[in-house]
């Protein structure tokens, strides 16, 4: 099972494979790098995201659930606008 770990100062999630939420948190914290900030959210990957992860594709899912890879043009635009809020950290 895949989980997406969201960080305070990072616009994209870290993907971790784990059996449960507790294990996912421990694995995410082990992969935390300087500048990420603290862990703010841990979400189970959606089925469409898990399929991309298995294929080795970079998953672009935001903390609010939006993604530039899926959805209507308006939803993709909202995801791009959220990314631009983090531009100073990228």
C-alpha positions as CSV (number, residue, x, y, z in Angstrom):
1,X,0.0,0.0,0.0
2,X,1.3,3.4,-0.9
3,X,1.0,6.6,1.2
4,X,1.7,10.2,0.3
5,X,3.5,12.2,3.0
6,X,3.0,16.0,2.7
7,X,5.5,18.5,4.2
8,X,5.1,22.0,5.4
9,X,7.6,23.6,2.9
10,X,7.2,21.3,0.0
11,X,4.6,21.4,-2.7
12,X,4.8,17.7,-3.7
13,X,4.4,14.6,-1.6
14,X,7.0,11.9,-0.7
15,X,5.7,8.5,-1.6
16,X,6.3,5.7,0.9
17,X,5.2,2.1,0.8
18,X,3.9,0.7,4.0
19,X,1.4,-1.7,5.5
20,X,-0.3,0.8,7.7
21,X,-0.4,4.5,8.7
22,X,2.0,4.2,11.6
23,X,4.7,2.4,9.5
24,X,4.2,5.1,6.7
25,X,4.8,7.9,9.2
26,X,8.0,6.2,10.4
27,X,9.3,5.7,6.8
28,X,8.4,9.2,5.8
29,X,10.2,10.7,8.7
30,X,13.3,8.6,7.8
31,X,13.2,10.2,4.3
32,X,12.7,13.7,5.5
33,X,15.4,16.1,4.2
34,X,16.5,19.5,5.4
35,X,14.2,22.2,4.2
36,X,11.0,20.0,4.0
37,X,9.7,21.3,7.3
38,X,7.5,19.1,9.5
39,X,5.2,16.4,8.3
40,X,1.7,17.9,8.0
41,X,-0.4,15.2,6.4
42,X,-0.3,11.5,5.5
43,X,-2.8,10.2,3.0
44,X,-3.3,6.8,1.4
45,X,-2.6,7.0,-2.3
46,X,-5.6,6.9,-4.5
47,X,-5.9,3.9,-6.9
48,X,-5.0,6.0,-10.0
49,X,-1.9,7.4,-8.1
50,X,-0.9,3.8,-7.0
51,X,-1.1,2.7,-10.7
52,X,1.3,5.6,-11.6
53,X,3.7,4.7,-8.8
54,X,3.9,1.1,-9.8
55,X,4.8,2.2,-13.4
56,X,7.5,4.5,-12.0
57,X,5.8,7.7,-13.0
58,X,6.2,10.9,-10.8
59,X,2.9,11.5,-9.0
60,X,1.9,15.1,-8.7
61,X,-0.8,15.2,-6.0
62,X,-1.3,18.3,-3.8
63,X,-2.4,18.3,-0.2
64,X,-5.9,19.5,-1.1
65,X,-6.3,16.5,-3.3
66,X,-5.9,18.3,-6.6
67,X,-3.6,17.0,-9.3
68,X,-2.3,18.4,-12.6
69,X,-2.3,14.8,-14.0
70,X,-6.0,14.1,-13.6
71,X,-9.3,16.0,-13.9
72,X,-10.8,18.8,-15.9
73,X,-8.9,21.8,-17.2
74,X,-10.2,23.9,-14.3
75,X,-8.9,21.3,-11.8
76,X,-5.5,21.2,-13.4
77,X,-5.3,25.0,-13.4
78,X,-6.1,25.1,-9.7
79,X,-3.3,22.6,-9.0
80,X,-0.9,24.8,-11.0
81,X,-1.9,27.8,-9.0
82,X,-1.3,26.0,-5.7
83,X,2.1,25.0,-6.9
84,X,3.0,28.6,-7.6
85,X,2.3,29.5,-4.0
86,X,5.3,27.3,-3.1
87,X,7.5,28.7,-5.9
88,X,10.0,30.3,-3.5
89,X,10.8,26.9,-2.0
90,X,11.2,25.1,-5.4
